[in-house]
């Protein structure tokens, strides 16, 4: 195993440079992942949001006071003057999205059963105004019902009963069955960010190895060595696979360590499988790059260009949902796109059927296809160089 041991020594010399990328990755991924998971944490309860409302009341009666008190549950009030220009400015600048006018004589007409209505002015296509309309209609219908059936049509008693009805609320909680509950936001972001670091470390390590073995003087010495060429190549590939496995294992270990609670799930198993396939693809890509570079100083430059460029267009640094269709179409010609796409699908899975996992498996096959293609190109390039030499 002389070639295998030699390869490990070469990898060992590249550890300082690779450690820098690994440390940067861990710091950035931890900061970004914790930040993203905090902002996108799944809500388990319903919280009512309030709408900015301005009320212009031309009369002050128990009915209008009760209505305004009921609206305070769904709105916070803005004070404005009864002036057309100020009303228009208030709506234009969104200081308020709903302006309610209570006309004089509204209460009297309401109690007499007349067709009376409130006047409203809203921002066009404002969905929040619907909730205000519903609150107004609900309250007035309740009061109307009690006034109609209470003896003597006692308004104060009707308002008291209506207030009690309106105060009754139900707690709304969003939940899923325990076996379907999953929160893989942290793992999703972590494995997506791992694209950059895994690619960088592998390109640095494998390219340094290939650059050493492709040196013309070393090639001639190896040709005179007692180790057959086939066995030497097998040991070289084994060393690359070993390096790939160790690099992948170190990175996923941090994800499991910092996300231990959610790591014992089926989602994590598929995250690991997808990342392992991507690691193999990264090895094939790095093998190709290592076969093409001719200078040790060019390796970091090539690594940065390839990894940062692919990461930006494939959805690592910017979510794929926010990337244009044309850019995504270009990114689909890179294995990182299919890797990130698979992670996004895995993060949202609660049931693991073949139909739900089929897009993930297809992405893995495409990644392996890239690995085989890159490896084939690298072997053809190496053979061509050998004949030219």
C-alpha positions in Angstrom: 0.0 0.0 0.0 2.9 2.3 -0.8 0.8 4.6 -3.0 -2.0 4.8 -0.5 0.4 5.8 2.3 2.0 8.3 0.1 -1.3 9.8 -0.8 -2.2 10.2 2.8 1.1 12.1 3.4 0.2 14.5 0.6 -3.3 15.0 2.0 -1.7 15.7 5.4 0.4 18.5 4.0 -2.8 20.2 2.7 -4.5 20.1 6.1 -3.6 23.7 7.2 -5.3 25.2 4.1 -8.2 22.8 4.3 -8.7 23.6 8.0 -9.1 27.2 7.2 -12.0 26.5 4.8 -13.5 24.1 7.4 -13.4 26.6 10.2 -14.8 29.4 8.1 -17.6 27.0 6.9 -18.5 26.1 10.5 -18.6 29.7 11.7 -20.6 31.0 8.7 -22.9 28.0 8.6 -23.6 28.2 12.4 -24.3 31.9 12.2 -26.5 31.8 9.1 -28.3 28.6 10.1 -29.2 29.7 13.6 -30.3 33.1 12.1 -32.4 31.5 9.4 -34.0 28.9 11.7 -34.9 31.6 14.2 -36.6 33.7 11.5 -38.4 30.7 9.8 -39.3 28.8 12.9 -42.6 27.0 12.5 -45.4 28.7 14.3 -47.6 26.4 16.4 -50.2 29.0 17.4 -52.4 31.6 15.7 -51.8 35.3 16.6 -54.3 37.9 15.5 -52.7 40.8 13.7 -54.2 44.3 14.0 -55.1 46.6 11.2 -54.6 50.4 11.3 -58.1 52.0 11.3 -59.3 55.5 11.5 -62.9 56.1 12.8 -64.8 59.3 12.1 -67.9 59.2 14.4 -70.6 61.8 13.8 -72.5 60.5 16.9 -71.5 59.1 20.2 -74.0 56.5 21.5 -73.6 53.2 23.5 -73.9 51.3 20.2 -71.1 53.1 18.5 -68.9 53.0 21.6 -69.5 49.2 21.8 -68.7 48.8 18.1 -65.4 50.7 18.5 -64.5 48.7 21.6 -65.1 45.5 19.7 -63.0 46.7 16.7 -60.1 47.4 19.1 -59.6 43.6 19.2 -58.8 43.6 15.4 -57.5 47.2 14.9 -55.5 49.9 16.4 -56.9 53.4 15.8 -55.4 56.4 14.1 -56.7 59.9 14.7 -57.4 62.0 11.6 -59.3 65.1 10.7 -62.6 64.8 8.7 -60.9 66.3 5.7 -60.9 64.7 2.2 -57.2 65.6 1.6 -56.1 64.2 4.9 -58.1 61.0 4.3 -56.5 60.5 0.9 -53.0 61.1 2.3 -53.7 58.7 5.2 -54.6 55.9 2.8 -51.9 56.8 0.3 -49.1 56.6 2.8 -50.7 53.6 4.5 -51.0 55.3 7.9 -54.4 53.6 7.9 -55.8 51.0 5.5 -59.4 51.3 6.6 -61.4 54.5 7.4 -64.8 54.0 9.0 -67.4 56.7 9.1 -70.4 56.4 11.4 -73.0 58.8 10.1 -75.3 60.8 12.4 -78.6 59.0 13.1 -77.1 55.6 12.6 -78.1 54.3 16.1 -81.7 55.5 15.7 -82.1 54.0 12.3 -80.5 50.7 13.5 -82.9 50.4 16.4 -85.9 51.2 14.2 -84.9 48.4 11.8 -84.2 50.7 8.9 -81.6 49.9 6.2 -78.7 51.9 7.6 -75.0 51.3 6.7 -71.6 52.5 7.8 -69.4 54.3 5.3 -65.9 52.9 4.7 -62.9 53.9 2.6 -60.1 51.3 2.2 -56.9 50.8 0.4 -57.7 48.9 -2.9 -57.3 45.1 -2.7 -56.4 45.3 1.1 -57.2 41.8 2.5 -57.0 43.2 6.1 -60.2 45.2 5.4 -62.1 42.0 5.1 -61.4 41.1 8.7 -62.7 44.6 9.8 -65.9 44.1 7.7 -66.4 40.7 9.3 -65.9 42.1 12.8 -68.4 44.9 12.2 -71.0 42.6 10.7 -70.6 40.0 13.4 -71.1 42.6 16.2 -74.0 44.4 14.6 -75.8 41.1 13.8 -75.5 40.0 17.4 -76.8 43.3 18.7 -79.7 43.3 16.2 -80.6 39.7 17.2 -80.8 40.6 21.0 -82.7 43.9 20.4 -85.2 42.0 18.4 -85.9 39.2 20.9 -85.3 41.0 24.2 -88.4 42.2 26.0 -88.8 45.9 25.3 -85.8 46.0 23.0 -83.4 47.0 25.8 -80.3 48.3 24.0 -78.0 48.3 27.0 -78.9 44.7 27.8 -78.5 43.7 24.2 -75.0 45.3 24.1 -74.0 43.5 27.3 -75.1 40.1 25.9 -73.4 40.9 22.5 -70.2 41.8 24.4 -70.2 38.5 26.3 -70.6 36.6 23.0 -67.8 38.5 21.3 -65.5 37.8 24.2 -65.7 34.1 23.7 -62.7 33.0 21.7 -61.2 29.6 20.7 -57.5 28.9 20.7 -56.2 27.9 17.3 -53.2 25.6 17.4 -51.5 24.1 14.3 -50.2 20.7 14.9 -49.4 17.5 13.1 -49.5 13.9 14.4 -46.4 13.0 16.4 -45.2 10.5 13.8 -45.4 13.2 11.1 -43.9 16.1 13.1 -40.6 17.3 11.7 -38.5 20.4 11.9 -35.5 20.0 9.6 -34.9 23.7 9.0 -31.5 23.6 10.7 -30.4 20.5 8.9 -31.6 21.9 5.6 -29.6 25.1 5.8 -26.6 23.2 7.2 -26.4 20.7 4.4 -27.0 23.3 1.8 -24.1 25.4 3.1 -22.0 22.3 3.2 -21.9 22.5 -0.6 -19.3 25.3 -0.5 -17.0 23.9 2.2 -17.1 20.3 1.0 -16.3 21.3 -2.6 -13.5 23.6 -1.4 -11.8 21.1 0.9 -12.0 18.3 -1.7 -10.7 20.4 -4.5 -7.8 21.6 -2.4 -6.9 18.1 -1.2 -7.4 16.0 -4.3 -6.0 18.6 -6.7 -2.8 18.8 -4.6 -2.6 15.0 -4.8 -3.2 14.8 -8.5 -0.7 17.6 -9.2 2.0 15.7 -7.4 1.3 12.4 -9.2 1.0 14.2 -12.6 4.5 15.6 -12.2 6.6 14.2 -15.1 9.6 13.2 -13.0 7.4 11.4 -10.5 5.5 9.7 -13.3 8.8 8.3 -14.7 9.9 7.1 -11.3 6.6 5.4 -10.7 6.9 3.7 -14.1 10.1 2.1 -12.9 8.7 1.1 -9.6 8.0 -2.6 -8.8 4.3 -1.7 -8.1 2.2 -2.5 -11.2 0.4 0.5 -12.7 -3.0 -1.0 -12.2 -2.4 -1.6 -8.5 -1.0 1.9 -8.1 -4.1 3.4 -9.6 -6.4 1.3 -7.4 -4.5 2.5 -4.3 -4.8 6.1 -5.6 -8.5 5.8 -6.0 -8.9 4.2 -2.6 -7.0 7.1 -1.0 -9.3 9.6 -2.7 -12.3 7.7 -1.5 -10.9 7.5 2.0 -10.2 11.3 2.0 -13.7 11.9 0.7 -15.3 9.8 3.4 -13.3 11.4 6.2 -14.0 14.9 4.9 -17.7 14.1 4.6 -17.8 12.5 8.1 -16.2 15.4 9.8 -18.7 17.9 8.4 -21.9 15.8 9.0 -20.7 15.1 12.5 -21.0 18.8 13.4 -24.5 18.8 12.0 -25.5 15.9 14.2 -23.7 17.3 17.2 -25.4 20.7 17.1 -28.8 19.3 16.1 -28.9 16.2 18.2 -32.6 16.5 19.0 -33.8 16.3 15.3 -31.0 14.1 14.1 -32.8 10.8 15.0 -35.3 11.1 12.1 -35.8 9.6 8.7 -35.2 13.1 7.2 -31.6 13.0 8.6 -31.0 9.6 7.0 -31.9 11.0 3.6 -29.9 14.1 4.2 -26.8 12.0 4.9 -27.5 9.8 1.9 -27.8 12.8 -0.4 -24.7 14.5 1.0 -22.7 11.2 0.6 -23.7 11.1 -3.1 -22.7 14.7 -3.5 -19.4 14.0 -1.8 -18.7 11.3 -4.4 -19.6 13.8 -7.1 -17.3 16.3 -5.5 -14.5 13.8 -5.6 -15.1 13.2 -9.4 -15.1 17.0 -10.0 -12.0 17.5 -7.9 -10.2 14.6 -9.7 -11.0 16.4 -13.0 -9.8 19.8 -11.8 -6.6 18.2 -10.3 -5.9 16.6 -13.7 -6.2 20.0 -15.5 -4.3 22.4 -13.2 -0.6 22.8 -13.7 0.4 24.9 -10.8 0.0 24.6 -7.0 -0.7 28.3 -6.8 -3.6 28.0 -9.2 -5.5 25.5 -7.0 -6.9 28.0 -4.4 -7.9 30.3 -7.2 -9.7 27.6 -9.1 -11.3 26.3 -5.9 -12.8 29.7 -5.1 -14.0 30.4 -8.6 -15.7 27.0 -9.0 -17.2 26.7 -5.5 -18.4 30.3 -5.1 -19.8 30.5 -8.6 -21.7 27.2 -8.3 -22.9 28.0 -4.8 -24.5 31.3 -5.9 -26.4 30.0 -8.9 -27.4 26.7 -7.4 -29.3 27.9 -4.3 -26.7 27.6 -1.6 -26.3 31.2 -0.6 -29.6 32.4 -2.1 -32.7 30.1 -1.9 -33.7 28.6 -5.1 -37.2 30.1 -4.8 -35.6 33.6 -5.1 -33.4 32.8 -8.2 -34.6 33.5 -11.7 -35.7 30.7 -14.0 -32.9 31.4 -16.4 -30.2 31.1 -13.7 -31.8 27.9 -12.4 -31.8 26.5 -15.8 -28.1 27.2 -16.0 -27.6 25.8 -12.5 -29.3 22.5 -13.5 -26.1 21.7 -15.4 -24.2 21.5 -12.1 -24.5 18.7 -9.5 -24.9 21.3 -6.7 -28.3 22.3 -8.0 -29.7 18.8 -7.7 -28.1 18.3 -4.3 -29.7 21.5 -2.9 -33.0 20.7 -4.6 -32.9 17.3 -3.0 -32.2 18.8 0.5 -35.1 21.2 0.1 -37.5 18.3 -0.7 -36.2 16.2 2.1 -36.7 19.0 4.7 -40.4 19.2 3.9 -41.1 15.4 3.9 -43.3 13.9 6.7 -44.2 10.7 4.8 -41.5 8.7 3.1 -43.2 7.0 0.2 -41.6 6.2 -3.1 -43.7 8.9 -4.8 -42.5 11.6 -2.4 -38.8 10.4 -2.5 -38.7 9.8 -6.3 -37.5 13.4 -7.0 -34.7 13.0 -4.4 -33.6 9.7 -5.9 -33.6 11.2 -9.4 -31.4 14.0 -8.2 -29.0 11.5 -6.7 -28.8 9.6 -9.9 -28.1 12.8 -11.8 -25.3 13.7 -9.3 -23.8 10.2 -9.9 -24.0 10.8 -13.6 -22.0 14.0 -13.2 -19.4 12.1 -11.2 -19.1 9.4 -13.9 -18.8 12.0 -16.6 -16.2 14.1 -14.8 -14.2 11.0 -14.0 -14.3 9.8 -17.6 -13.1 13.2 -18.8 -10.3 13.2 -16.3 -9.2 9.7 -17.4 -9.3 10.7 -21.1 -7.3 13.8 -20.3 -4.7 11.9 -18.3 -4.3 9.2 -21.1 -3.9 12.0 -23.7 -1.1 13.6 -21.6 0.6 10.3 -21.2 0.8 9.7 -24.9 2.0 13.3 -25.5 4.7 12.8 -22.9 
